[in-house]
Amino acid sequence: MKRIRMWLRELTLSQQLLLIIFLFFAFFIAFIFAFLEPAISSFSEAELYKILHNAQTPLITYIEDYPGQETNITDNRNTDIINLVYDPEDESIIYLSGKSISSELKSVVISHALDSKSGTYDYAYETYASSKSGTGEEKVKYLYCVTLLKDGRYIISVMSDAYRSQFLTSLTNGVVVMNVLFVCTLFVLLLLWVGTLIFPLNQIKYYIIKIRNGEDAKINVNRNDEIGDVVYALEDMKDELSRQNREKQEMIQNISHDLKTPIATIKSYSEAIKDGIYPYETLEKSVDVIINHANRLEKKVKSLILFNKMGYLEYDEKSDEKCNMNEIIDEVLLSLKVVRNDVEFITNCDDEVFFNGQSDPWQITIENLIDNALRYAKSKIVIDLHDNELKISNDGIRIDEDKLTSLFKPYETGEGGQFGLGLSIVHRVCHTFGYHVRAENLKDGVCFRIWK
């Protein structure tokens, strides 16, 4: 079964279509010969017996009403039926209609007649006779019914099976022709339908190849079905990739410029000190400049490394490690409170709150959120920590509604932002450890909420 599934997956849509048509045609042929033809044969035979019964009914009534007047009967209604009366006492036969029957058939009919009791009985007999073409013998089947009359004689009606064979052949051929026409029509319709699938799928394939090669790609598929949904999704993906690549290039240029400045400063100050020159008054102050630029450089590189690291962690097995968020928040506040002395920090934290994940990524997440809040806060920052929920709010300016959903995208820089990685790192850390993050506008300010 597995091999069959693998084989089917390797077939093209056209090959699958041909396979469906073949299976349908084979099933229909098997249906005709295994079920339909026997059913038609049985039905036609029952109808022929019914014709024989109907042919006997008026004859029986006439014979019983007018005894001895059998020779006056003239029945031309159906020349294919042979009607005869057999008298077992003197073994005589009177033909009422039709031609005489062969001696072989006569002996078989009489033997069945003598075995019959009151009522009507149906029989069939097969024999061989010379074919009409004179090329040999062919099988011939006769159907006949025997009815015992009140005077002890038997009325026998005989009909050749040739009529039934002609009817069966004609009906079977008609069904086969209808089947072939139906299959051909179905094949054409399915071929057209598969064509409507293959053409847009090929367009999608070449569209994806062009996008992969960085070429300008366009696709013209106007459909409202699932294929149309795929096309719309691909176009959205292309637009999003183009936007991200554009922003990534801008971000790389910005980072290159920002990295170039501290590197150049560190290099020039170091060379000056080596030559015994102090660029910033004293040796200590000049070294402090080098250290500050080194710290700035370290922070940027650390952000880039963490952003990529969390991307890899998304595909790793999640660990059961937990970290104490109270300790992380206290440590972050200790280092960031001095950034702006005019901002009041209000903390509403439950005791011993643990979040899933490692402490270092969570610490950088909290630093980014509080650093972001410090950038916009007017007078206060509120931190609420509860079980599996953290909210960091500030009373700064509200965020445009159309930017709320794009804040956490990589390389997305907001007003007053720097690299476009701070909030994207927040989003990636939360997503990696199984949490949600969202920015919400408050009546006076903005709130960043993390919850599980």
N, C-alpha and C positions, 0 to 999 in steps of 0.2 A: 504493500500500500504506500509506503514511504517513497519507493522508487517511482510509482505512478504519479504521486504528487510532484516529485521533482521533475519528472518528464513533462507534466502538464505546465509547470512554471516556465519551462524553456520554450514553449510554443508561442509563436506570435499570435496576434488577434486573428489574422486571416486563417492561420492553421487551426486555431480553436474553432473558428466558424465552420470550416470544412469538416472537422471532427464532429461537431454538433449535428450537421446535416447528415453525415454518414450514419451516426448512431440513430438519429430519428428515422431515417429511411430503413435501416436494418430492423429497427423495432416495429415499424409499420408493416414491413413485409412478413416478419414473424407473426405479427398479429393477424394478418390476412390468412396465412396458411394454417396457423395453429388454432385460431378461434373463429374468424369470420367465415372462412370457406366451409368448415363443418357445420356452423350454425345455419348458413344459407342452404346447404345441402339438406339438413334436417327439416328446415322450414319448407323448402320446395317439395320435398317428398310428402310431407303432411298435407300440403295444398293439393297435390295430385290425388292422394287418397280421398280427400274431400270432394274432388271433382268426380271420382268414380262413384262415391256414395250418392252424390246429387244426380248422377246419370241413372242409377238404379232405382231411385225412389219412384218416379212416374211409371217405370216399367213394372215394378212390383204391384203398384196400385192397379194397373190395367189388367195384369194377369190374374190377380185375385178377384177382380170385379167381373172379368169376362173369361172364364175358364175355357180352354181349348181354342182361343182366338189368338194365340201367340204369333201365328204366321201372318196376321194382318198388321202387325206393328211395323211402322216405318219411322226410324229415328235417324235423322240427318243433322242433328244438332252438333255432334262432335264425331267426325269421321275417324279420329285417332283412337276411339274407344271401341273395343269389341265386346258386345254383349251377347251372351248365350245362356240357354237353359239346359241343364243336364238332369236326365231322369235316371236315377240309379236302378229302377226296376228293369227296364229294358236296355239300359246303358245307351240311350239315344241322346243326341245333341241337336238343339234347334238354335241356329244363329239368328239373333234379333237385329243386329246391326254390325257393320264392319266386316272385314274379310275373315276367313277361317284362320285358325292358329295351327302351328306345326304339331305333329304327333307327339314329339318330346314334351312340348309345353302342355299339350292336352293331357297327357298322362299325369304330369305333376299337378296340374290344376284339379283334375278329378280326384287324385289321392288326397289333396288338401280339403276338397269339398266333402269327401266322405268322412273326414276327421272332424268337420265343423258341426257344431250343434246349433241351437237357436240363436239368432242374432247375425251380425255381420262381422266377418274376420278379414283382416288385411294380411297379404302375403307379398313376398318378392322372390324373384327367381332370376339367376344369372346363367347365361349360356354363351356360346360362341356361334357367330353366323358370318357368312361371306360379306365382306365390306362392299359398299356401294361402288367403290372404284374398281373392284375386282382384283385388287392386289393381294388379298389374303383374308384372314378372318379377324374379326373384331369382337370385343366383349359387348354383349347386349343384355340389358336388364329389363325385366318386365315387372310391373306392379299390378296386382289384381286383388279384388275383394270378392268374398263368397258369402251369399245370404241364403239361408234355408227358408223355402216357401211353406205355406200352410199345407199344401198337398204333398209334401215330402220331396219335391224337386228342389234344385239349387239354381239360383241365378248368379251368373259369374260375369264380372266386368274386368276386362284386361286392357292395359295401356302400356305402350313401350316407354322406357325411361329416356328415350332420345330427346323428348321435349324438355324434361327436367335438366338433362345435360346441357342442352342448348341454352336454357334459361340460366343455369349456374355459370356456364362459360361467359355468357354475355354480361351477367351481373358482376362476375369477378373481374373481367376485363375492364368494365366501366369503373369499378372501384380502383383498380390499379392505375388507370389513366387519370382518374381524379387525384389519386395519391401523388402521381408524378407531377401533375400540374400544380398541386398544392405545395409540394416540396420545392419545385422550381421557383414558384412565387415567393415562398418563404426564404429561399436561398438569395433571391434578388433583393428582397427587403432587408435581410440580415446583412448582406454585402454592403448595401447602401448605409445601413446603420453603423456597421463597423468602420466604413469609410469616414463617416462623420466623427468617429472617435480617433482613428489613426491620424487624420490630417491635423487636428489641433494638438495631438500628443507629439507629433513630429515638430510642430511649431514650438511647443514648449521645450522640447529637447534642444533644438538649435538656439532657442532663447537663453537657456541655461548655459550652453556651451559658450555663447558670446559673453555672457556675464562673467563666467569663469576666466575667460581670456582678457577681460577688461575692455571689451569692445562696446560700442554704443548699440544697444539692443532694443528692438521694439517688437511687440507682438500684437497681432490683430485677431483676436478671438472674441466674438460677441455671443456669449452663451450665458444662460441664467441657471445652468445646472451645476453639478459638482465640478466639472472641468472648468467652468467659468469661475467658480470659487477658487480653484487652484491658481488660475491665471491672475485673478485679483490679488491673491496672497503673494504670488511671485513678484508682481509689480510693486506691492507694498514692501516686500523684502528688498527689491532692488533700490527703491527710494531710500529705505532705511540704511542699507549698506553704503549707498552713495553719501548720505548725510554723515554716517559714522566715519567713513574714510576721510571725508572733507574735514570733519572736526578733529579727527585723529592727526591729520597732517598739520592742522593749526596748532593742536596741542603739542605735537612734536617740535614744531618751530618755537613755540613758547617755552617749552621745557629746555630746548637747546639753548635758547637765549638766557633763560634763568640759570642754567647750569654753567654756561660760559662765563657769566659775571663773577660768581664766587670762585670759580677755578682760576680765572685771570687775576682776581684780587689776591687769592692765596699764593699764586705763583710769583706775582710781582712783589708782594710784601716779603715773601721768603727770600727772594733773590736780593732785595734791598738789605734785609737783616744780615744776610750772608756777607754782603759787602761792607757791613758796619754802619749802614744808614737806617735810621728809624723813621719810616714814613709818617707815623702818627705820634709825633712828639717824643714819646719814650718807648723803650723796648717793651715794657709791660703792656702799654696801650696798643702797640702795633701787633703784639701776639694775640691780644684780645680780639682784634679785628679778624685775624686769621681764624681763631677759634669760632667766632660768631658765623663767619661764612662757611666754615666746615660743618657746623651744626645745621645751618640752613641747607647745605648740600646733602647732608645725611638724611634730613627729614624728607626731602623730595625723593631721594633714592629709596628710602624705606617705604614710602607710600606706593611707589611703582612696584617694588618687590612684593609687598603685601597684596596689592590688587591682583597680580598674576598668581600669587600663591593660593589665594582664596578660589580663583578660577579652577586650579587643579584639584583643590580639596573637594569641590562639588562632586567629583567623580570617584572620590575615595570613600571607603566604608565609614559611616558615621560612628564616632566613638561615644562612649558613655561618660566622657570627662565633663565635669561641671566646674564652674568658677563662681566665687563669691562676688556678686555685683556691688555690694556695699563697700567692700575694700577697694574695688576698682574705681568707684565714683569718688571715694575719699582721696585716693591717690591723685586722680586727675584734677580734682578741685584744688588740691594743695599746690599744684604747679601752675594752674591757670587763673587762680583768684587774683594773682598779682598783675595780670595783664591789664585789667581795667578796675581801678579802685572805686570808680563811680557806679559800678553795677553791684546790686545786692543779690546774693545767692540764697534761695529758699529751698530747703530740702524736706520732702515728705517721704521718708523711706521706711519701709518695714524692716524688721530685723531679720538677718540671715536669709537673704533672697539669693537663690542660686539659678544661674542660666546654663543651658547646655553649651558646651564648647570650651575652647582654650582661652586663657586669660589675656594673652597678648593681642589677638585680634579684637576682643571686646574692649580692651583698653584703648586701642586706636580708634575704634568706633565711637566710644564715649568722648574721646578727645576731639574728634572731628565734629561731632554734634555740638559740644559745648563751645568749641572754637568758632563754629558757624553762628551759634547763638550770640557769642560775644561781639561778633562783627556787626550785628544788626540791633542788639538790645539797646533800649533807651535807659532803663533804670534797674531792671531786675530780670533774673533767670530763675525759673521754678523747675525743680527736678522731683518727679514723683516716681517712686519705685515700689512695686508690689509684685506679687507672685506672677511670674511670666509676663510682666508688663512694665515698661519703662516709658515715661513721658518727659521730654525736655522742652519747656516753653520759654518764650521771651516776649517782651512787649514792644518789639520792633515793628517795622513795616510789614504789611501783609504781602503775600506772594500772589502774583497774577494767577487766576484760575487755570489758564491754558498751560501754565508751566508746572503746576503741581504734579502732574503725571510724568513729566520728563526730567524732574530734578535728579533722579537717581540713575539716569542713563550715563554710561561712560563718556567722558570728555564733554559733558554738558556743563558749561560754566554759567553761573547766575550773576546777578548784578553784584559786583564787588568780589566775585570768586577769583580763584587762582588757577588751578590746573584742571579743574573739572573731574578730579578723582576722589575728592573727600567723600561726597555723598554716595558715589558709586561704590566705594569701598564699604560704606555703611550698609548699602543694599546687599552687596555680595556676601558680607559676613553674616548678616541676618538670614539670608536665603540658605547659606551653607549649613548653618546650625539649626535650621527649621523654624525660623521666626519670620514675621511680616513687619514691614516698616512703611509708614505713610506720613506725609506732611499734611497738616490741616491748618486752615486759617481760623484764628480765634477772633473774638470781637475786637480785642486790642492785642494783636501780635500773631505769632505762629507757634505751632506745636508739632514736634516730631515724636511719633508714637511707635514703639516697638512692642509687639505682642505675639503670643503663640496661639 
